Amino acid sequence: MAQSPPFTGQGEPASLRLAAATPRLSIVIPAVSSAEDLEQTLVSVLENRPDDCEIVVALGCEYDDPWNIRDEVHFVRAPAGASVVGCINLGISACCGEIIHVLAAGWRATAGWTAAAVGHFEEPDVAAVAPLTLCKDDHGRVGSCGVVATAGGRRIVRRPRRDARRVEEAAEVLAGDTDSVVDVGRLAAFGPTIEAGFWRAEVLTDAGPGFAGCCGPLLADADLAVAIERAGYRCVAEPASRVIEAAGVVSRSSFLEGLYAGRLFWRSVAGQPLLWIMLLHLGEIVRHTFARPPLGWVPAVAGRLVAALQIGSYLTRYRQLRSLTRKSSAADDGVSLRIDDGHPPLRPPRQRSRGSLRKSA
């Protein structure tokens, strides 16, 4: 098959596409470094493409569109060196749908993976839906079903118990919402992972807007989950929505882990009992320190100290969470949401950090 000319990244703006047709679902595929991973995801999405949706690819890598699919996929070019978070936010800005679904390059969709998830948004208090993540080497085994953020500033991957990790068993457990999964009630917030999740578009832009680049790809999903929880919304785990996680080895940086964890904590203190959460945070620092290899705790603690020294930069977030909490407390009836136009631009993509996509911190 003859290849098309190199792709330039030009595309019609969201406002013009909105005038033509407004899809209910927008699928955002951030592609940071690998055209091969992007094509794996595109193939799976196009093969299982639902009705009434648009597909937006945020390109942080070179891609020439060899299959000439520009009529089916809207490509937007991210600045050179853009991070995963930057690419996702850029993709969200180009979307028109009422519901935003992010599926990172390298991850794969399965048949009918959006139907049940989209149905949850008929309930006005649902802001996000977490699909089941299937292990890359064993598609019958569940890897995760979202993340939770503790009051002490820790991100935990939500999983069924060890003896219920097979897909059908896990689906029964989640459908029953039993104690076989992490007890979200004891934690600060629950939400989808940044690599694969569904969000109500208006809530996504209001609570963020978008994902926080300062928390990096390691903890940006937990940070957003906190904002959604403070706004009075909830996240649902949907066992009928299934995606396959990406292959690959995740690089680790102890300094970045400590930095992002510290920022997550300080960005989420608004409205919390300060003495209690400080004790929880101290316990989390001790846990994180002893979980490091010998001397590996030094850069992790250094990262947390840097995050603490940046406390002045969290004032805007503090005011935002207080405002969201007050609005949630004052509301005594349902939430009315309306999408009238394309979503406003989010913060520009940040320079790519040394960390890459990962599932836990």
N, C-alpha and C positions, 0 to 999 in steps of 0.2 A: 504493500500500500504506500503510495507516494505521500511524503510528509508535507505538511503545510508550512508556510513561511514562519519564521520564529515569532513566538507570541510576545506582544509588546506590553500586555497588561492593561491596555485601554479597554474600556467597557462603558456602557451607558449608565448614568447615575441611577440611584435607587428611586428618585422622584419620578423619572421618566418610565421606569419599569412598573412603578406603582400605578401610574396612570393607565397603563395597558391592562394589568390584572394584578389583583392582590392575592397571593397565595396564603393559605392558612399556616403552612409550615415552611420554614427556611432551614436548609441543611448547610452548615458551615464546615468546611474542611480546611483546617490550617496545615500548610505544608512548609516546613521550615528548612529541611536539609536534603530530602531524598525524593527524587522524581519517581523512583520505583515504588516507594511506600505510597505515594500519592495515587499512582495508577492502581495499586491493589485496592485502595479504598474507593476510588472512583468506579472501578468495575463492580464491586459489591453493591454500591449505592445505586448505580444505574440499572443493574440487573434486578434489584428489588425495589425500584423507585416507587414510592406511593403517589397517589393522585394528589393534585392541588398542592404542589410544593415547588420550591425553587432550590437550586444547588449553587452555592457560592464557594469558590476556592480562593483562599487568601495565600498567595504565593510568596514565600520567603526563599524559595530556591528556583533554579532555572527550570523552565518547562516550556517546550515548544508546541504543545498540543498536537502530537503526531496523528491523532485520530480525528482531528477537526471536529471537536464536540462543542465548539463555542455557542452553537445554537441551543444546546441543552444545559450548558454549565456557564455561569457567570464568573469570570476570572478577575481578580483584583490583585495588583502587584504591591507587595509590602516593600518598605525601604530596605536597602541592603543591611544585613545583620539584624533584622527584626527577630525578636524572641517569639516563642510560642504564644505567650500572652498577647503580644502586640499583634500577631497575625489573627488571632481569634477576635480581638476587639475591632480590627479593621474589617474582618468579615461580617461581624455583627452590624457595623455601621452601613454596610452595603445591602443589608437584608430588608425585606418588606413584610415578612410574615408575622402573624400574631404569636407564633411559637418558634423559638430558636433551638435547633438541635446541633450540637457540636460533636463531630466525629473526627478525631485527629488522624492525620495521614499514617497509614500502617495498620490502623484498626479496620475491622471489616463488619459490614452490616449483614444481617440474616433476613430471611423471608418474613415479611410482615412485622418488622421490628418497630415500626413507628405507630401502628394502629392503636394498640392498647395504651401506649404512653400518651398519645395526643388526646385520647378520650378523657383522661383525668383532668384536662384543663377546662372541661365543662363545669367543674366545681370552682367557684371564684376564689376560694382560699388556697388553692394549689398553685404554687409558684414554680415548682420544679419537679421533674420526674427522673429517677435514677434507674437505668436499665441494668439487667444482669450482665456482668462481664464474664465471658467464657475464656478459659485458659487457652493460650495459643497452641499448646501441645496436646490438649485433651478437651475437645469441644463439648464433652459431656460433663465437665467439671466447672464449677463456679469459682471465679477468682475474687469477685467483689460485687457489692450492690450499693455503691455510694461511699461517702465519707462522712465522718462526724468530727466536729471541732469541740474540744473540751474547754471548759472555763479557764483552765490553766495554760491554754495556748498550744495544745497538741492536736495534730491531725491523725485520725485513726481510720483505717480502711474498714468499712463495715462488711462483715462476712457472716454466712451461716456457720453454725457449729461444725466441727471437724467431721462428724459422722453424718452430716447432711449437706455435703458439698456437691453431690451429684445434682444435675440440673432439676430433675423432677422432684427430688426430695427438698431441694432448696426452694423451689417454687411453692411447695406445700407449706413450708415453714414461713415464708414471707407472706403468703396469702393469709395465714393465720395470725401473723404479727405476734409471734410468741416470744418467750425469753430466749429462744435459740439464736437470736441475733443480738448484736450490741444494744443494750438498753439506752435508747436515745434520750429517754426522760432524765437520765442522770448527767447528760452532756449538754453542751451549749447549743449545738445546732447540727442538723443533718442536711446533706445535699449531694448532688451528683458529682462525680469526678470531672476534672477539667477536660479529660480526654474524650469522655462520652457522657452526654447528659442532655436533657430537655429543659428549657426555661421559658416562662412566659415573657415575651419580649419587653413589655412595658415595665414589668417588675425588674427585669434584668438591667435595663438602662437606668431606672430610678435608684435601685439599691447599690449599684456600682459607682458610676455607670460602667457596666462591663466588669471585667476582671482586673484586679489590682496588680499592676506590673511590679510594684514594690515588694509584693510577696512572692514573685517569681512563679514559675510553673510548678514548684513544689507545694505551695500552700495557697495559691490564689483561689482554688475551689473552696477550701475551708473558710477563707475570708469572706467570700460571697455568701456562703451558707449562713454565716453569722448575721449578715445584713438582712437576709431574707427572713430569718427567725425573728429578729428584732422588729421587723415590719409587720409581724403577725401572720405571716404566711406559713405554709407547710410544704414539705417535700415528701413524695411518695416513691417507694421502691416498687417497680413493676416487673414481676417475674416473666411475663409474656414478651417483654421487649429485651432482645438479646443481641449483644455485639461481641465480636471476638477481639481480644486484646492484641496489641502489636508485638511482634518479636523484637529482640534486641536487648543489649546490655545497657543498663542505666548507669551513667557515671555519677559519682558522689563527690560532693565538696562539703567537708565538715563546717567550714566557715559560712558558706551559703545556707546550709541547713540551720545553723544557729542564728544567722541574720534574719532569715525569713520567719523562723519560729518566734523570735523576739518581736518582729514587726506584727505578726499575726496577733500576739497577745496584746501589745499596746494599742493596736487598732480596734480591739474588741472590749476594752475595759468600760466603755460608757454604759451606765445603767446597772453595773454590777456592784455587789458589796466589796469595796476595795480591799479590806483586810483579808477577807476570805479568799478572794481570787489571787491576791499576792502570795498567800500561803500555798495555794494550789500551783501557782507558777513556780515558786521556789522548789516544790516537790518535783515538778516537771524538769527543771534545770538539773536537779540531782540525778533524776532518772536518765536524762539525755547524756549527762556527763559520764555516768558509769556504763552506758551502752556503747561508748566509743572505744576503739582499740587503744592500747597504751600511747599516751601523748596525743591521741586523736581528739581528746576533749579540749585541748588548748585552742585550736582554731574555732571550735564550736562555741566555746565560752566567749572568745573574742568577738565572734559574730553577734552574740546576744548583747555584749557590752556596746557595740556599735549601734545596734538597734535601740538600746535604752538611751543613748546619747542623742538620738534623733527624735526624742519625744515631742519636740515642738512641731514637727511635721505631721503629727497625728491629730492636731487640733481640729482640722476640717473634718476628718473622719469621726472624731468624737461628737462634734455638733450634728453630723449627719445621722449617726446612730441614735442620739438623743431625740432628734426630730422624728425619726422613723418609729421609735418606741412610743412617743407621745401620740402620734397619729394612730398607732395601733390601739393604744389604750382608750383613745377618745371615740373610736369607731364602735358603734353599737348595732350596726346592721351589716349586710353583705358588702363586698368590695366591687365597685363598678369599674371595669377596665374597658378602654376603647383605643383602637389603633386607627388614627386618622391620616398618618403620613409616614414616610420613611423614617427610620430611627436616626436621631442626631448623632453626629460623629463622636466617637469616644476618644479617650486620650490617645495621642500618637504612640505607635509601637516603640518599645524601648530596645536598647541595645541588647543583643542576646547574651545571657549570662552563661557561666560555665556549666551550670546544671542543665539537664534535659528533662523531657517528660518522665515522670515517675509516678508510682502509685501511692507512696507513703513517705512520711518523713519521721 
